[in-house]
Amino acid sequence: MSLLSTKGMYGLSAMYELSLIKTDKPTQIKEISAKAGIPQNYLEQLLVVLRRAELVTSVRGAHGGYFLARKANDILVKDIFIALEGNLNIVESKVDNPVLNLFYKESNDKLKNIFNISLSELHEYQDKLREQLDYSI
């Protein structure tokens, strides 16, 4: 059972790629698509949702493209997932057992807390990856 669909995973990939760009020019969909490995047509649909959620902004025209709507440290991973997946819950409805209801509530809170990191904090995983690669060589 997967808690996230490809929509959430691709959306986070696209947002992460946008967070890596250090230019004032908007980034075109084809560039994001190539770097993140996301089909361009699907990416267009995701970016529409992310724009409505005010996580990205767009510029039209030949030199148009997308920007992060805020700084990477102000955009949380959970906000991206919620925009694309809906509310992040393991269980959405209550059951007749109060013990299990409490368990599910705490589980849902922990799940949201896992994704309560900013896009800029994902760069720390790049350092961890380097450490793992250096260790395995």
N, C-alpha and C positions, 0 to 999 in steps of 0.2 A: 504494500500500500504506500503510495507516494502522497505526501502532503502538498507538494507543489507540482503544477503542470509545466509543460514546456513554455507556456505563456509567461509564467513567473520567472523561470530560469532564463529564458531569452531576454525578457525585459531587464532583469538585473545585469545580464551580460552587456546589453546595449548601454545601459546607464553607466556601467563601469567603464566601458570604452570611452564614453563622452567625458567621464571624469578624468581620464588620462590625457586628454587633449589640452594643450597649453597655448592655444591661439585664440585670437579675438574673432576669427572667421567662423561662420557656422559650418558644421560638418554635414556633408551630404549623406543621404541614406545609403548609397552604394558603398561608401567608405566604412560606415558603421557596420553594415551587413558583412562586408569582407573581413573586417577585423574580428567581429564577434562570431562569425560563422552562422549567421541567421539568414534564412531566405528573405530576400528583399521585400517581397509582397507581404509576408507575415510581419516583418519589422515595421512596415508602414502602418499596419493596423495597430500594433503595439504602441507606436509613437503617438498616434491619435489619442489613445487612452491616457498615456502619460502626459500629454499636453493638456487634456481636460482636467487631469489631477494636479496641474500646475507644477509638474516635476521637470518638464522640458518646455522650451519655447522654440518657435520655428520662425524662419525667415523664408518668404517665397521668392521665386525667381531663379534665374540661371546660376546665380552664386549663392543661392539659399541653402538652407539646411537646418540643423538643430543644435541647440545649446542646452546645457543644464539651466533650469530656471533659477536655481540658487547655487551657492557654493557647495562643493561635494561634502563638506563637513556638516552642512545643514540638511542634507537629504538622508533619511534613514532607510535602510534596506527594508524594514517592515512597511514603510510608506509605499515603496515600489510594489511589494507583494500585495498589499491591501488594495492598491489601485488596480492591479491586474487580476488578482485572484478573488477579491472580495475579502471579507473579514477572515483573519487567520485564526481558526478554531479547530481543535481536534474533534470536538462535538459541539453542535450548534443548539441542540435542544436539551431540556432537562429530562431526567428519568425519575422514576418513582422512589429511588433510593437516595436519601440525603447524603450518605457516605460517598457514593459514587458521584453525586453532583458536586460535592466539595473537591473530590479528586479531579474531576474534569475541569472545574474552574481553575484550580491551581495549575493543572497541565496546560490549559490555554494561556494562562498568565506567563508561565515559563517559556512557552513557545514564542510568544510575542517578545519576551525579553531576549531570547537568542538572537532575534533579528533586529534588535534595538541598537544597531551599530550604523555608523555613517558610511557613505561611499568612500570617504577618504580613509577610514579605518581598514578598508579592504586591502589597502596597500601593504599593511602589516603582513598579510598572507603571502605577499610577494617575497618578503624577507624570510618568512618561514619556509617557503618553497626553495629559496636559494640555500638555506641551511640544510634542508633535507637532501638536496642535490649534491652539495659539498660533502655531506656525511656519507652518501652512498657511493661516492667515487673512490 
